[in-house]
Structures are given as C-alpha cells and as structure tokens.
Amino acid sequence: MYQLIKPILFQFDPENVHYFVTRNLKRFNRFPGGSKLSRALWDLRDDQLKREVFGLTFNNPVGLAAGFDKNGEVISEMANLGFGFVELGTVTPLPQPGNPKPRMFRSPNDKAIINRMGFNNLGVDVLASRIATYRKNQPEAQKGLIIGGNIGKNKDTPNEEAVSDYIKCFDRLFDVVDYFVVNVSSPNTPGLRALQEKEPLMNILNTLQQRNNKNGISRPILLKIAPDLTNEQLDDIVEIVQETKIAGIIATNTTIDKSGLTNEDLKTEAGGLSGALLNSRSTEVIRYLADKSNRSFPIIGVGGIHSGDDALEKIKAGASLVQLYTGFIYEGPGLIKEINKKILSEL
C-alpha cells in the first residue's frame, strides 16, 4: 500500500510530507483496532530475533535511527510498525528551530536524501516528559521496546563549552532512556565534527562516564561517528572506546560526499547525504572497526539499508544491530519485517 501512495507523497516537500505522514499515522493508531491492525501487518515476533547487546534485551535487531522522531512524538506508532528499538533525538538542552527551510531534498533516482536540519528540536525537557508519559502508559503489546536518547549541543554553544550541553541532556534523560548516543558527527551544526578529534571527544565521554551511575544504575553510552573519517581517525575511535569504556559505536551518520549523486544540482546542496549511496561506505567502516577491535565492542550499523540483504551484509561485517531512516522512507514499513525475515532465514 505504501508503494502505491509514495509517488503522490514524493510530489511534495519532504519535510512537510514527514509531518503529514506522522500525524496520520498517529490518527490511524488512535482508531479502534488501528494499533492491533498495524502490529498484525508489520510486527514480526520470534524469540530467535531477540538480541542481548550492551546489557539490554532487544525484541529484534532492527531499530529506528535518530532524526526521524526528534521529539518523541511517535514512539508507540513506531513500535507498532515492528521496530525492536527507537532512537530519539538528536535533542539539545534548549529548543532550537534548526536551519532555514528548505533543508531536506530527495534524489529518488539514487534513493537518497540530503538534509541540513541542524538539530531542530523542542528541547530535552519536552523529550524527557514525552518518554516518561509513554513509559507510564506503554501498551502490553509493546513491552520490551528499547528507547535510546541521541544527545547533542545547541548551535550557539561554543565547542569549548560543549560538554556542559551533553551533561544537561544526559542528566535529564537518564531516568527515561535505556541507552545514550553522543552525536558529534552531524555535518549540519557548524564546528560540531571538530569534537570528533581525540582530545575533545575523550573529555566529553569521560565526563559522561563519571556521571554514569545513579542508585547503582548505569546506562550504555554509544558514540555516533561520520562515514568520512580516515582509517587513522577510525584507529583513534577504537582507542577511545577502549580507553573510555563506552558501550559501543553507531556507524554511520550522513556523509558530506555527494559525488555519487546523479542529480547534478543536488551535489552543491549543503548538508548530509543518506540513502543507498552510503551503503557501501558505512559497511566498510563497520568492517574496519570490527576487525581492528577484534569485535571487542558492539556496533550498530546504519546507512543505506534498503533491503534485507543490505542489513544482513552489515551484520556479517560486524554489526550487532541495524537502524533505518532513509530506507524506511523509500521502501516503507514492510522493510522492517523483510529484514527480520531475512535474518530468520539465515539462522
């Protein structure tokens, strides 16, 4: 059904379509029997799909990547579509509007999206409140859904003070999320990627690790990295994980390399590229990190997954879990079930 309406949706601005689809998804799930029908169509449950990763039990290894639900608006709806986990954010301490519109562009021939959203979000207090409300009212059918919090810094916060923004988000979300992701790899906040350098990154991660204990509870902390890092920089990432003892890596964020686009006009658009063109590079990064570290820490693979085979390739390269965003937009919710079926077929 999604493939039938996709050509119509793709006639309109992608950001407006995103809000149109999520609003109507919420309406559908509020109708009597809507949630049950959604789960019947899309949610595949099988104990063989469960995964134990960084101390958490995932119902299945397919998750929603950060950026789709920045403000925790459709947690329940995503669970009904069959995701085993959802990652919310990127969220910042204070609300911010993000970059000027238009800021999202499709390249359908490449199954790609360019975005320069710029961490537009309602702020960490809103997100924390919404997750808490969801936890309180969570349907029995959605028990076991893992929720991650992807945290960043406000645009106006200087890099020298960035750690304070990460601390604020970490402390505010600690009681409501299952794991954290430190995002220093978005290309859409000026200067943010400079925080991927070893010294500032070690400072942020070590500071969060020092705070990572509340009433005897700690949360897994992961680092999301860019696909544009050199092998030498990836070597540093492996050392950073081992030295800071964070839980793992998410590989990868969007890329600034647009050379593969068939749409010449889009090659000059600022922002990060996601979609099928990113698939090969993100898998390369996963494989490199897994081999270099002797698979000593978990990796969540994300970038260019548009089929069950794409997801399986990342898992074989060293990913413990996978995440969808652009593939979900192009292929629809059936992709989640397709991936889970493919995994089951390989067991």
C-alpha positions as CSV (number, residue, x, y, z in Angstrom):
1,M,0.0,0.0,0.0
2,Y,2.8,2.4,0.9
3,Q,4.4,1.9,-2.6
4,L,1.1,3.0,-4.2
5,I,0.9,6.3,-2.3
6,K,4.6,7.0,-2.3
7,P,4.6,8.7,-5.8
8,I,2.0,11.1,-4.6
9,L,3.8,11.9,-1.4
10,F,7.1,12.4,-3.3
11,Q,5.4,15.3,-5.2
12,F,5.6,17.5,-2.1
13,D,8.3,18.9,0.1
14,P,9.9,16.1,2.1
15,E,9.8,17.8,5.5
16,N,6.1,18.6,5.1
17,V,5.4,15.1,4.0
18,H,7.2,13.8,7.1
19,Y,4.9,15.7,9.4
20,F,1.8,14.8,7.3
21,V,2.7,11.0,7.5
22,T,3.4,11.0,11.2
23,R,0.2,13.0,12.0
24,N,-1.9,10.5,10.1
25,L,0.0,7.5,11.5
26,K,-1.0,8.8,14.9
27,R,-4.6,9.2,13.8
28,F,-4.7,5.6,12.4
29,N,-3.3,4.2,15.6
30,R,-6.0,6.0,17.6
31,F,-8.8,4.4,15.7
32,P,-10.4,1.4,17.4
33,G,-8.3,-1.6,16.3
34,G,-5.8,0.6,14.5
35,S,-2.8,-0.3,16.7
36,K,-3.7,-4.0,16.6
37,L,-4.0,-4.0,12.8
38,S,-0.7,-2.2,12.5
39,R,1.0,-4.9,14.6
40,A,-0.7,-7.6,12.7
41,L,0.6,-6.2,9.4
42,W,4.1,-5.3,10.3
43,D,5.3,-6.5,13.7
44,L,7.1,-9.9,13.5
45,R,7.7,-11.5,16.9
46,D,10.1,-14.5,17.2
47,D,12.3,-15.4,20.1
48,Q,15.1,-16.2,17.6
49,L,15.2,-12.5,16.7
50,K,16.0,-11.3,20.3
51,R,19.4,-9.9,20.9
52,E,21.4,-9.3,24.0
53,V,23.6,-6.2,23.3
54,F,25.4,-4.0,25.8
55,G,23.4,-5.4,28.6
56,L,20.0,-4.8,27.0
57,T,17.5,-7.3,25.5
58,F,16.1,-6.2,22.1
59,N,13.0,-7.8,20.7
60,N,14.6,-7.7,17.3
61,P,17.7,-6.1,15.9
62,V,16.0,-3.5,13.6
63,G,15.8,0.0,15.0
64,L,14.7,3.4,14.0
65,A,17.6,5.8,13.6
66,A,17.9,9.1,15.2
67,G,16.4,12.1,13.3
68,F,13.1,10.6,12.4
69,D,11.4,11.2,15.8
70,K,13.4,14.0,17.3
71,N,10.8,14.9,19.9
72,G,9.3,11.6,21.0
73,E,6.0,12.1,19.1
74,V,5.5,8.7,17.5
75,I,7.2,6.2,19.9
76,S,4.1,4.0,20.1
77,E,3.4,4.1,16.4
78,M,7.0,3.1,15.5
79,A,6.7,0.1,18.0
80,N,3.5,-1.0,16.2
81,L,5.4,-1.0,12.9
82,G,7.7,-3.6,14.3
83,F,10.9,-1.8,15.3
84,G,12.8,-3.5,18.1
85,F,14.1,-0.2,19.3
86,V,13.8,3.5,18.6
87,E,16.4,6.2,19.0
88,L,15.0,9.6,19.7
89,G,16.6,13.0,19.0
90,T,19.1,14.4,18.3
91,V,18.0,16.5,21.3
92,T,19.7,19.6,22.7
93,P,19.3,21.3,26.1
94,L,17.3,24.2,24.8
95,P,14.8,24.3,22.0
96,Q,16.1,25.4,18.6
97,P,14.5,25.9,15.2
98,G,17.3,24.4,13.2
99,N,18.5,25.7,9.8
100,P,16.3,27.8,7.4
101,K,14.0,25.9,5.1
102,P,14.1,24.3,2.6
103,R,16.5,21.9,4.3
104,M,15.7,18.5,3.1
105,F,16.0,17.2,-0.5
106,R,15.2,13.9,-2.3
107,S,17.1,12.3,-5.1
108,P,14.7,9.5,-6.0
109,N,16.9,8.0,-8.7
110,D,19.6,7.5,-6.1
111,K,17.3,6.6,-3.3
112,A,19.0,9.3,-1.4
113,I,18.1,12.3,0.8
114,I,20.2,15.4,1.7
115,N,19.3,17.1,4.9
116,R,20.7,20.1,6.7
117,M,18.1,20.2,9.5
118,G,20.5,21.5,12.2
119,F,19.2,19.7,15.3
120,N,15.8,21.3,15.2
121,N,14.0,20.1,18.3
122,L,11.8,21.2,21.2
123,G,14.5,20.7,23.8
124,V,15.4,18.0,26.3
125,D,12.7,18.8,28.8
126,V,9.9,18.1,26.3
127,L,11.5,14.9,25.1
128,A,12.1,13.6,28.7
129,S,8.5,14.4,29.6
130,R,7.1,12.6,26.5
131,I,9.2,9.5,27.1
132,A,8.1,9.4,30.7
133,T,4.5,9.6,29.6
134,Y,5.0,6.8,27.1
135,R,6.6,4.6,29.8
136,K,3.7,5.2,32.1
137,N,1.1,4.3,29.5
138,Q,3.0,1.7,27.5
139,P,0.7,-0.9,26.0
140,E,1.4,-4.5,27.0
141,A,2.0,-5.4,23.3
142,Q,4.9,-3.0,23.2
143,K,6.7,-4.3,26.3
144,G,10.4,-4.7,25.7
145,L,10.7,-1.7,23.3
146,I,14.2,-0.2,23.9
147,I,14.5,3.6,23.7
148,G,17.7,5.4,23.1
149,G,18.4,9.1,23.6
150,N,20.6,10.8,21.0
151,I,22.2,13.9,22.5
152,G,23.9,17.0,21.0
153,K,24.8,20.5,21.7
154,N,22.9,23.7,20.9
155,K,24.2,25.6,17.8
156,D,25.1,28.7,19.9
157,T,27.2,26.7,22.5
158,P,30.9,27.1,21.8
159,N,32.8,23.9,21.4
160,E,34.8,24.7,24.5
161,E,31.6,24.5,26.5
162,A,30.0,21.7,24.6
163,V,30.5,19.2,27.4
164,S,28.0,21.1,29.5
165,D,25.3,20.6,26.9
166,Y,25.9,16.9,26.8
167,I,25.8,16.7,30.6
168,K,22.4,18.6,30.7
169,C,20.9,16.2,28.2
170,F,22.4,13.1,29.8
171,D,21.2,14.1,33.3
172,R,17.7,15.0,32.1
173,L,17.2,11.8,30.1
174,F,18.9,9.3,32.5
175,D,15.8,8.1,34.2
176,V,13.7,7.5,31.0
177,V,16.0,6.1,28.3
178,D,17.7,2.7,28.0
179,Y,20.9,3.9,26.3
180,F,22.6,7.1,25.1
181,V,24.2,8.2,21.9
182,V,26.7,11.0,21.8
183,N,26.3,12.8,18.4
184,V,29.4,14.7,17.4
185,S,29.2,13.7,13.7
186,S,26.3,15.7,12.2
187,P,27.6,17.9,9.4
188,N,24.8,20.4,9.9
189,T,25.9,22.2,13.1
190,P,28.9,24.5,12.5
191,G,32.1,23.1,14.1
192,L,30.4,20.0,15.6
193,R,32.6,17.5,13.8
194,A,35.7,19.1,15.3
195,L,34.5,17.4,18.5
196,Q,35.3,14.0,16.9
197,E,39.0,14.8,17.4
198,K,40.5,12.6,20.1
199,E,41.1,15.2,22.9
200,P,37.6,16.9,23.0
201,L,35.9,13.6,22.4
202,M,37.7,11.9,25.3
203,N,36.7,14.8,27.5
204,I,33.0,14.5,26.7
205,L,32.9,10.7,27.0
206,N,35.0,10.5,30.2
207,T,32.8,13.3,31.8
208,L,29.6,11.4,31.0
209,Q,31.1,8.1,32.2
210,Q,32.0,9.7,35.5
211,R,28.3,10.7,35.9
212,N,27.0,7.4,34.7
213,N,25.8,6.0,38.0
214,K,22.6,6.7,39.7
215,N,21.4,4.5,42.5
216,G,23.7,1.8,41.2
217,I,22.3,2.0,37.7
218,S,24.4,2.9,34.7
219,R,23.3,3.4,31.0
220,P,25.2,2.2,27.9
221,I,26.8,5.2,26.2
222,L,27.5,4.9,22.4
223,L,29.3,7.2,20.0
224,K,27.9,8.0,16.6
225,I,30.6,8.6,14.0
226,A,30.8,10.0,10.5
227,P,31.5,7.9,7.4
228,D,34.0,10.4,6.3
229,L,36.7,9.5,8.8
230,T,40.1,8.3,7.7
231,N,41.4,4.9,8.8
232,E,43.8,6.8,11.1
233,Q,40.8,8.5,12.7
234,L,39.0,5.2,13.0
235,D,42.0,3.8,14.8
236,D,41.6,6.7,17.2
237,I,37.9,5.8,17.6
238,V,38.8,2.2,18.6
239,E,41.3,3.5,21.2
240,I,38.8,6.0,22.5
241,V,36.1,3.2,23.0
242,Q,38.7,1.1,24.8
243,E,40.0,3.9,27.0
244,T,36.7,5.4,28.0
245,K,35.0,2.0,28.2
246,I,31.9,3.3,26.5
247,A,29.4,0.6,25.3
248,G,29.9,0.8,21.5
249,I,29.7,2.7,18.2
250,I,27.0,3.7,15.8
251,A,28.3,3.6,12.3
252,T,27.5,5.8,10.5
253,N,25.9,9.3,10.3
254,T,25.3,11.0,7.0
255,T,28.2,11.8,4.6
256,I,29.4,15.1,3.1
257,D,30.5,13.2,-0.1
258,K,27.9,13.8,-2.8
259,S,30.0,12.8,-5.7
260,G,27.8,9.7,-6.5
261,L,24.6,11.6,-7.0
262,T,23.1,11.5,-10.5
263,N,21.3,14.8,-9.8
264,E,24.0,17.4,-10.5
265,D,22.0,20.2,-8.9
266,L,21.9,18.4,-5.6
267,K,25.7,18.0,-5.5
268,T,26.0,21.6,-4.4
269,E,23.4,21.5,-1.7
270,A,24.8,21.8,1.8
271,G,24.0,19.0,4.3
272,G,24.5,15.4,4.9
273,L,23.7,12.7,2.3
274,S,21.9,9.5,3.4
275,G,20.4,6.5,1.5
276,A,21.6,3.8,-0.9
277,L,24.8,5.7,-1.9
278,L,26.0,5.5,1.7
279,N,25.5,1.7,2.0
280,S,29.0,0.6,0.8
281,R,31.0,3.1,2.9
282,S,29.0,2.6,6.1
283,T,29.6,-1.2,5.7
284,E,33.3,-0.6,5.1
285,V,33.5,1.5,8.4
286,I,31.7,-1.3,10.3
287,R,34.0,-4.0,8.9
288,Y,37.1,-1.9,9.7
289,L,36.1,-1.1,13.2
290,A,35.1,-4.8,13.9
291,D,38.3,-6.1,12.5
292,K,40.6,-3.5,14.2
293,S,38.9,-4.1,17.6
294,N,38.7,-7.9,17.2
295,R,34.9,-7.3,17.7
296,S,35.6,-6.2,21.3
297,F,32.6,-3.8,21.4
298,P,29.1,-3.8,19.7
299,I,28.4,-1.7,16.6
300,I,25.0,-0.5,15.4
301,G,25.1,-0.4,11.6
302,V,23.2,2.4,9.8
303,G,23.5,3.9,6.4
304,G,21.9,2.9,3.1
305,I,19.9,-0.1,4.3
306,H,17.1,-0.6,1.7
307,S,16.7,-4.4,1.8
308,G,17.1,-7.5,3.9
309,D,20.3,-8.3,2.1
310,D,21.7,-4.8,2.9
311,A,21.0,-5.3,6.6
312,L,22.5,-8.8,6.6
313,E,25.6,-7.5,4.9
314,K,26.1,-5.1,7.8
315,I,25.5,-7.8,10.4
316,K,28.1,-10.1,8.7
317,A,30.5,-7.2,8.6
318,G,30.3,-6.9,12.4
319,A,27.1,-5.0,13.3
320,S,25.1,-6.4,16.3
321,L,22.0,-4.3,15.4
322,V,20.9,-2.1,12.5
323,Q,18.9,1.1,12.1
324,L,16.8,2.5,9.4
325,Y,15.9,6.0,8.3
326,T,16.1,6.8,4.6
327,G,15.5,3.2,3.6
328,F,12.4,3.3,5.7
329,I,11.2,6.4,3.8
330,Y,11.8,4.9,0.4
331,E,10.8,1.3,1.0
332,G,8.1,1.7,3.6
333,P,7.4,-0.2,6.9
334,G,7.5,-3.5,5.1
335,L,11.3,-3.2,5.1
336,I,11.4,-3.9,8.9
337,K,9.6,-7.2,8.5
338,E,11.6,-8.0,5.4
339,I,14.9,-7.6,7.3
340,N,13.7,-9.7,10.3
341,K,12.5,-12.5,7.9
342,K,15.9,-12.4,6.2
343,I,17.7,-12.8,9.5
344,L,15.5,-15.7,10.5
345,S,16.1,-17.4,7.1
346,E,19.9,-17.3,7.8
347,L,19.7,-19.0,11.2
